[in-house]
Amino acid sequence: MSSHPIEILRFNTCGSVDDGKSTLIGRLLFDSKNLMEDQIEALERSADITGGGQINLANLTDGLRAEREQGITIDVAYRYFATPRRKFIVADTPGHVQYTRNMFTGASMANLSVVLVDARQGVIEQTRRHSYIAALLRIPHVVFAVNKMDLVDWKEERFLEIRDDIEAFLPKLGVLKDVKFVPISALNGDNVVDESPQTPWYEGPTLLGHLEHVHIASDWDLTSFRMPVQWVNRPNNPKDYALHDFRGLSGQIARGIVKTGQQVMILPAGIKTTVKQIWTYDGPVGEAFAPQSVTLCLQHDIDVSRGDMIVGLETLPGMNTELHAHVCWMNQRPLQRGKKYFLKHTTQTVQAVVTSIENRINFQTFEPESEPSELHMNGIGEIRLRTSKPLIYDGYATNRFTGSFILIEQGSNQTVGAGMLFPPTEPVKPEYQDFAI
């Protein structure tokens, strides 16, 4: 057995209604022998009652009664499985346009996105919408799984036609670089876990084979250290001398590497200091990297609290109250100019007001429609915001942690929008602290 830890791949499935997302995940779990006996027995009982004797693999993820009645996915379902090569966390996300917000949520932390396409229907609006969202979320790897190939007699011409249609709009998305196409039948298991004799013309890997071997080690940005402070750790234990005066700053590293003896800056104060100790759950270490959760002890006693950020000196983030961002709107009440919300960014929450709606995206053409009056539920567009205190941030394209935020409706405390920040126009200047609100 190797002493190296097994990598964890997070991926989501998306696509239109009835493209076979839930069935695909069920097939992955079933054929990779990741189901318990009681789960298999439950599937068999369900088949006897509702499936005419045939196991419905979609029931492994579609657990809500409404999902099984309608045969659609409504909520995001997470499943965990493993092979000898890798561990997986998979999010089964809805395909219906009404639940685009759920798909957005499930895909937000993915290393890879599997976009299913019905071989009979080909490329439709939801295919374009979910491909755009995958690009917008900067998901590094995308697989277009052309499903239900058995219903088009495994014709290579149909597979190539769909691939050409997708490749025609990929340049408009701009950022999808690692893209693969796999012909499959999720219902029968062809090219999902095992190679299919039905596709002698396909020379690529099976879907699981690709998931096991896709390179994700370089997906994490290990330059320009960032750590939002989540908690000031003061045990104040009078019985333990080492803990009596202990003062550490706890949080998850959002970017880069930190080492003992490294010089860092505390923002927004702009004070420089040195990292004296790095503590993890297993004890002190000499260095740590994203996405580890650590506690840092600094050389000097500095006023630091939750919401501040500890950063490396090689490249500084931006800091401003005027923000420009993409947003996916998730509320039935449309987004309008002048509306105030709470904005949660990393470990702090501030008040924010929407100063303008720059555009919204037309998913047929991927072209922006300028200056709409409002942004409706499941719409995506560009907005400008003003916050009550400056945010310390990077562009979302640079870092998904420090470049993202959510909008929360005041009063109801419902999450109504998810945003991705454009890069700052200039790095932070700690000597200038006078921000106009």
N, C-alpha and C positions, 0 to 999 in steps of 0.2 A: 504494500500500500504506500502511496506517495505521502510524504509529510506535508506537502503543500495543501493549503485549504482549497476546497472546491469552490469555484466561482458560482455566483448567483446571477442568473439572467432574469430580468424583469421584462415581460412582454405582454402586449394586449392584442386581442383580436377585434377587428372592426369591419365595417362593410354595411351593406343595406339589409333591410328586413328579409329573412328567409334565405340569406346567402350561406347559412350553415355554420355560423360562428360557434354556437353552443355545442353542436354536434361534433365539430372539429376538436374542441377541447375534450369532450367526452371520449372521442376516439384516441386522442393522445394519451389520456389517463388509462384507458382500457388496454390498448395495445402495448403500452410500455410497462404493464403490470404494476400500476400504481394505485390500484383499487383494493380496498379491504373486502373480505368475504361478505360482510353485512351490507356493503354498498352494492355489490353485485346481486345479492338476494333481493334487495329493495328494488333494483332495476327490473329484475325478473318479475316480481310481484306487480310492479307498475305496468309492465308489458302485458301481463295477463288481464289486467283490468281495463287499460285504455289503449294498448298498442296492438291489439290483435295478435298477441304472441310474439311480437318483434320488440326487442329492447330499444328504447328511445334514449340514446346517449345524451341528448340535450338536457335530460332531467338531472344530470349530475351538476349542472350549473344553474339551470332555471328552477329555483326552489320556491319562488312565490306562486301562490295559487293562480293569480291572474296571468303569470307568465305561462304556466302549463295549459291553462284554459285557451289562451289566445295563440300559443305557439310562438311567442316573441320574447325577447329579452327586454326588461324594463330597467332593472337596477344592475349596478356593476357587481359581478360575483368574482371573488378571488379564489384561486385554487393553487395548491402547492404540490409539486412532484419532483422527482429526481431520477437521474440516470447515473451510471458510474462516472460519467464525464462532468456533469454539471447539475446544479440545483436550479429549479425554475419557480418563479412566481408569475402566474398568468392572470390577467384581468379580462373577463368576458364582458365586453362593453356593448351597449344597445346599438342597433342599426337604424331604428326609426328616427326620422328627423326631429320628432318631438322630444327625444331624449339625447340630443346632441350634447347637452351639458354633461350628462352622465358619461358619455364617451370621452369628453374632454378631461374629466376628472380621472377616469381610469387610465388614460394614456399619459398623464402628466409626468409620471415617474418612470416611464418605460425606457429600456435600452433598445427595444426592437418593437416594431408594430407589424402585425400580420393583417393585411387588408384583403378580405375575401371578395371575390368577384364571381357572380353566377355565370357560368359559361354560356347559358342560354340568353341571359339579359345583356351581358357585356358591360361596358362602362356606362354608368348612370350618374345622376347628380350626387347621390350619397357616396359613390366611389370617389368622385372629385372632392366632395366636402371632407371626407375623412383623410384623403391624401393631403389636402391642404392643411388640415389640423396637425397631421403628423409632421409636416414640414414646419409649421408655425411653432410647434412644441420642440423643434430641434431634436427629434428622435433620430439617433445616429444611423439606425439600420431599419430597412423596410422590406418586407416580403409580400409580394402580390400573389396570393394563392388562388388560382383559377379553379374554383370548385364545381362539382357536378359535371365533370368531364364525361362521366358515364352516360349522361343524358344527351350528349352531342356526339356519341359514338367514338369518343377519344380521338377526334379529328385534330391532327396537328395544325391544320390550316386555321381552325377556329382559335386555338391557343395563340398562334402567332398574330392573328388579327387583333385579339384583345391586348396582347403585349404591345403591338404597334400603336394602338389607340392610347394606351397609358403613356408610352414613351413620347407621344406627341405633346402631351401637356406637362410632362415632368419639368422641362426647362422653365416653365412659368413659375414653378414652385421654388426653383433656385438653389435649394440647400440639400435636396435628397441626393446623396452620393452613392451610398451602398444600397443598391436596389437589386432584388432577386425576383424571379418569376418561377412558380412551381405549379404544374398541373396536378390536381388531386381529386379524389372523391372521398370526402369526409365520412359519408355514410358507409361506404364499403372498405375504407382504410387504404385505398391506393395512394402510394407516395406520401403517406402521412408518417408512419413509423417504418413500414417495410416498402421496398421497391415494388413497383407494379409491372407485371408483364404486359399491361395494356398500353404502355408508353415506351416502346423500343426506340422511338425518335427523341426521347428526352434523356439527356446525358448528365443532368445535374443531380444534386443530392436530394434525398427525401426532406420533408419539412423538418422532422426531428433531427435529421443529420445536420441540417444547416444550423438549427438552434443550438446544437451541441458544439459546433465548431466556429461559429461567428466570433470574431475577435472583439472583445469588449474591454480589455484591460486598459486601453488608451482612451476610453470614453471620458474618464475623470480628468478634469483639468488640474494638473499638479504644479501649476505656476501661480505666482501672485497670491500669497496666503490671505485667506479671509476666515474669520470666525465670529459670527454674531454671538454676543454674550446672552445666555439664557438664564443663568442663575449665578449669584455671588455666593460661593460656598464658604460658610463660616460655621464650623462645628461647635466652637466654643466649649470644648470638653475640658473641664478643670482637672480631670483625673489623668489625662494623657498630655504630657508636656508638648509632644509634637503637634497635637491638634488644638491646643489651647489658643495659640496665636495664628492658626492656619487661616489663610485667606486665598482662595482660589477662584478662578473665573471659569465657569463650566459652559459648554456649548458643543455643537456639532460643527466640525470643520467643513465649510462650504466650498473651499477651493484651496489648492496648494498644499505645501508641506511646511511644518513648523519644527524647529530644532531648539534644544536648550542652547542658550548663549546667543540666540538670534535676536536682532534688534527689530522691534515692531512699533507700530503707532496705534494709539487709542483714538478712535473717532467717535463723536465729533470734536472732542477736546483738542486733538492734534498733538498730544503729548507722546514723546518717544520714550521707550524703555526697553528692557531686555527680558527675555523669557528665562526664568531661573529654574523652573521645574515643569515637567509635563506628566500628569497623572492620568492613568486609565483605570478601568475596573480591576485590572490584573496587577496594578502597581505602577511605579515610575518607569518612564521610557525616555530614550534619548531623542526620539523624533516621532512625529505622527503626521498623518495625511488624510485628505478627504476620502471617504465621508465618516471618519472616526469621530466618536464623541469623547471629549477629553476635558480635563481641568488644568488650566494654566496658572502657574504662580509667577508673578512678575517681580523684577528686582526692586521696584519702588512701589510705595503705597500711593496709589492714584485713585481718584474718585471715578469708579467704573460701575455701571449698573446695567440691568437688563435693557436690551435695545441698542446698547453701544456695540461697536464692532472693532475687533483687533485685526489689523491688516499688516501685511509685509510692506517693506519700503520700496521694493523694486518697481511695482506698478500700483499706483493709488486708484481707488474707485472714484466715482463722482459723488457729489453731495449737493442736493438742490431741493427746492420746494416746487419747482415747475417741472412737471414730468410729461413725457410723451410715450404712449404705450399702445400695443394691440390689446384688445379685450374681447373675451367671449362672454356674451350676456346670458344669464341663467335664470332670470326672473320673468314672470308673466307681465309685470308692469315694466314698460320699456324704459331704457336708459334715456335720460333727457339732460340737456344742458342746465347748469345751475343747481343740480341736485347734490345734496351733501350725503356722504357715506363715511363709514369707518374704513380705513385702509390698513390691512395687516401685511406687513413686509418683514420677513425673517422673524425676529422675536419682539417686534414692537408694533403697536397699533396707534395710528394717528387719525385725525379727522381730515377729510379731503373733499373737494368740490370739483365737479366736472365742468371745466371752463369751455370746452368745445368738443364736438364730434366731427373729426376730420373727414372720415369716409366710412363706408361699409363695403364688404366684399360680395361681389356677384359670383356665385359658385359655378355658373355656367361658363363664364369667360375668365374668371379669376381677376377681373378688372375692378378697381375701387370705384364706387359711386360717391362723388364728392358731396360733402356737407349735407348729410341727411338730417332731418329734423329730430329723429330718434333712432335708437337701436333696439330691435325687438328680440324676444327670447330666441336663443340659439343663433343669433346673429353675431358676426365677427367684424370688427372694424378698428379704426385708429381713433384714440381720444387724447385730450390733454387734460391734466389734472393739476390742482394746486393743493398742497398739503399744509397742515398747521405747523409742522416742524420739518426740517430737512431730512430726507432719506439718504442713507449711504448705500449706494447701489452700483452694480455693473449692468451692462446691457445683457438681455436674456440670451442673446446669441453667444455671449462670452461665458456666462455662468447661469445655469437654470435656477440656482438657489437664491442668489443675491439679485437676480434680475426679474423675479416673479413676485406677484402680490395677489391678494383677493380683496374684493369690495364687499362690505357687510352693511346691510340696511339698518339704519338707526331705528330703534324701537323694537323691531321684530328679531333682530340679530340673525337674520337669514343671510347666507352667502349668496350674493346676487351676480357676481362677476369675477372672472379670473383674468389677470392681466400679465403681459410680458413687456418689460421696459425696453425702450430703445437705448442705445449706448449714450452715456453722458457726453455733453458737448465739450467738457474739459474736466481734468482730474480735480479732486478736492484741493482747495487752498486753505489749510488750517488757520492761516492768519486772518482770513476774512470770515467772520461769524455773524455778520449783520444781515439776516435774511428778512425780506419783506413778506409778511403773511397776507 
